[in-house]
Amino acid sequence: AASQVHGGQFAAGFIDGSVRLYDARTPEMLVCGLRPHTQRVGKVMGIGFQPGLDPGKLVSASQAGDIQFLDIRNHSSAYLTIEAHRGSLTALAVHRHAPIIASGSAKQLIKVFSLEGDQLGTIRYYPTLMAQKIGSVSCLNFHPYQLLLAAGAPDACVCIYSDDNTNAK
């Protein structure tokens, strides 16, 4: 993930659950290394900068299902943890301007959370005649300015969800 505020800063997640922050403008490049996913080690599936427009914050999600909120100015433990999924988290999206994040799972489920950790909504597959199928979520992304969420699946299906409780488009 690349910082929208600090040009040259980017973060990378690794298979051991660690997160490293880099700054291409410095000679050593590595700014810090964190290990937020320690309780249930799983590879990092998504990273996002500036949740809620806070330039010092970072969000990291692991395959184990936990989402960690980190303050990169304070290299200690996470200031907030969300247990979003049980061992099946596959994707993370952080809205650039709105105070929300979303996580997807291999179990046909998308959850939307506030930056305080409150679950705001769930998108799941309901087997009805006209229901839109949600497959295993392989990627998520928010529109940068609107409350629209795109979800991709391995079967090449892309669904777009809006904030007004309409069905997938």
C-alpha positions as CSV (number, residue, x, y, z in Angstrom):
1,A,0.0,0.0,0.0
2,A,1.2,3.5,-0.8
3,S,0.6,6.6,1.4
4,Q,-1.6,9.3,-0.2
5,V,-0.2,11.9,2.2
6,H,3.5,11.1,2.5
7,G,5.0,10.7,-0.9
8,G,7.5,7.9,-1.0
9,Q,6.1,6.0,2.0
10,F,4.7,2.5,1.4
11,A,4.0,-0.5,3.5
12,A,4.3,-4.2,2.8
13,G,2.8,-7.2,4.6
14,F,4.5,-10.6,4.8
15,I,3.6,-14.3,5.2
16,D,4.8,-14.3,8.8
17,G,2.3,-11.7,9.8
18,S,4.8,-8.8,9.9
19,V,4.4,-5.4,8.4
20,R,7.2,-3.2,7.2
21,L,7.0,0.6,6.6
22,Y,9.4,2.0,4.0
23,D,10.3,5.5,2.8
24,A,11.9,5.7,-0.6
25,R,13.2,9.2,0.2
26,T,15.6,7.9,2.9
27,P,18.9,6.1,2.2
28,E,18.1,3.1,4.4
29,M,14.5,3.0,3.2
30,L,13.2,0.8,6.0
31,V,11.4,3.0,8.6
32,C,10.1,0.4,10.9
33,G,9.1,-3.2,11.2
34,L,6.0,-4.3,13.1
35,R,4.5,-7.7,14.0
36,P,0.9,-6.9,14.7
37,H,-0.5,-10.4,13.9
38,T,1.0,-12.4,16.8
39,Q,-1.9,-14.2,18.5
40,R,-3.0,-16.2,15.4
41,V,-0.2,-15.9,12.9
42,G,-1.4,-15.6,9.4
43,K,-0.1,-14.0,6.3
44,V,-1.0,-10.3,5.8
45,M,-3.8,-10.1,3.2
46,G,-4.3,-6.4,3.1
47,I,-2.8,-3.1,4.2
48,G,-4.3,0.4,4.0
49,F,-3.0,3.9,4.9
50,Q,-4.8,6.8,6.5
51,P,-8.1,5.4,7.8
52,G,-10.3,8.4,8.5
53,L,-7.7,10.7,6.9
54,D,-5.3,10.2,9.8
55,P,-1.8,10.4,8.2
56,G,-0.2,8.4,11.0
57,K,-2.4,5.4,11.0
58,L,-2.2,2.1,9.2
59,V,-4.6,-0.9,9.0
60,S,-3.4,-4.4,8.5
61,A,-5.5,-7.6,8.0
62,S,-4.2,-11.2,8.3
63,Q,-5.5,-14.4,6.8
64,A,-6.2,-15.6,10.4
65,G,-9.1,-13.1,10.4
66,D,-7.9,-10.2,12.6
67,I,-7.7,-6.6,11.6
68,Q,-5.1,-4.5,13.4
69,F,-5.1,-0.7,13.6
70,L,-1.6,0.7,14.0
71,D,-0.2,4.1,14.7
72,I,3.1,4.3,12.8
73,R,4.4,7.1,15.0
74,N,4.2,4.7,18.0
75,H,5.9,1.4,17.1
76,S,4.2,-0.6,19.9
77,S,1.2,-2.8,19.7
78,A,-2.0,-2.1,17.8
79,Y,-4.4,0.4,19.3
80,L,-7.5,-1.5,18.1
81,T,-8.1,-5.1,17.0
82,I,-11.2,-6.4,15.2
83,E,-11.7,-10.2,15.0
84,A,-13.5,-10.0,11.6
85,H,-13.4,-13.5,10.4
86,R,-12.3,-17.0,11.6
87,G,-9.3,-18.0,9.6
88,S,-10.7,-17.1,6.2
89,L,-10.0,-13.4,5.6
90,T,-9.0,-12.9,2.0
91,A,-9.3,-9.1,1.3
92,L,-9.2,-5.7,3.0
93,A,-10.4,-2.3,1.7
94,V,-9.9,1.1,3.5
95,H,-11.9,4.0,2.3
96,R,-9.8,7.0,1.5
97,H,-12.1,9.6,2.9
98,A,-15.0,7.9,4.8
99,P,-14.4,6.4,8.3
100,I,-15.1,2.8,7.1
101,I,-13.2,-0.4,6.2
102,A,-14.4,-3.6,4.7
103,S,-13.1,-7.2,4.8
104,G,-13.9,-10.2,2.7
105,S,-13.7,-13.9,3.3
106,A,-13.5,-17.2,1.5
107,K,-16.8,-18.0,3.1
108,Q,-18.9,-15.8,0.8
109,L,-19.0,-12.9,3.3
110,I,-18.1,-9.2,3.4
111,K,-18.2,-7.2,6.6
112,V,-18.1,-3.4,6.9
113,F,-16.7,-1.8,10.0
114,S,-16.3,1.7,11.5
115,L,-12.9,2.9,12.5
116,E,-13.9,2.3,16.1
117,G,-14.4,-1.4,15.4
118,D,-18.2,-1.4,15.2
119,Q,-19.7,-3.7,12.6
120,L,-21.8,-1.6,10.3
121,G,-23.1,-4.2,7.9
122,T,-22.7,-7.6,6.4
123,I,-23.1,-8.7,2.8
124,R,-23.7,-12.4,2.3
125,Y,-25.2,-14.8,-0.2
126,Y,-28.9,-15.6,0.3
127,P,-30.1,-18.5,-1.8
128,T,-33.2,-17.0,-3.3
129,L,-34.4,-16.9,-6.9
130,M,-33.3,-13.3,-7.6
131,A,-30.3,-13.1,-5.2
132,Q,-26.9,-12.1,-6.4
133,K,-24.4,-14.8,-5.7
134,I,-21.3,-13.8,-3.7
135,G,-18.4,-16.1,-4.2
136,S,-15.2,-16.3,-2.3
137,V,-14.1,-12.7,-2.1
138,S,-10.7,-12.3,-3.7
139,C,-10.4,-8.5,-3.8
140,L,-12.2,-5.4,-2.4
141,N,-11.9,-1.8,-3.2
142,F,-13.8,1.4,-2.3
143,H,-14.5,4.2,-4.7
144,P,-12.2,7.0,-3.6
145,Y,-15.0,9.6,-3.1
146,Q,-18.3,7.8,-2.9
147,L,-19.6,5.1,-0.7
148,L,-19.3,2.3,-3.3
149,L,-17.6,-1.0,-2.7
150,A,-16.4,-3.3,-5.4
151,A,-15.9,-7.0,-4.6
152,G,-14.2,-9.4,-7.0
153,A,-14.4,-13.2,-7.0
154,P,-12.2,-15.9,-8.6
155,D,-15.0,-16.7,-11.0
156,A,-14.6,-13.3,-12.7
157,C,-17.7,-11.9,-11.1
158,V,-17.5,-8.3,-9.8
159,C,-20.3,-6.9,-7.6
160,I,-20.7,-3.2,-6.7
161,Y,-22.5,-2.3,-3.5
162,S,-23.7,1.1,-2.4
163,D,-24.5,2.5,1.0
164,D,-28.2,2.8,0.5
165,N,-29.0,-0.9,1.0
166,T,-29.6,-1.5,-2.7
167,N,-28.8,-4.9,-4.3
168,A,-25.6,-5.6,-6.1
169,K,-25.3,-4.0,-9.5
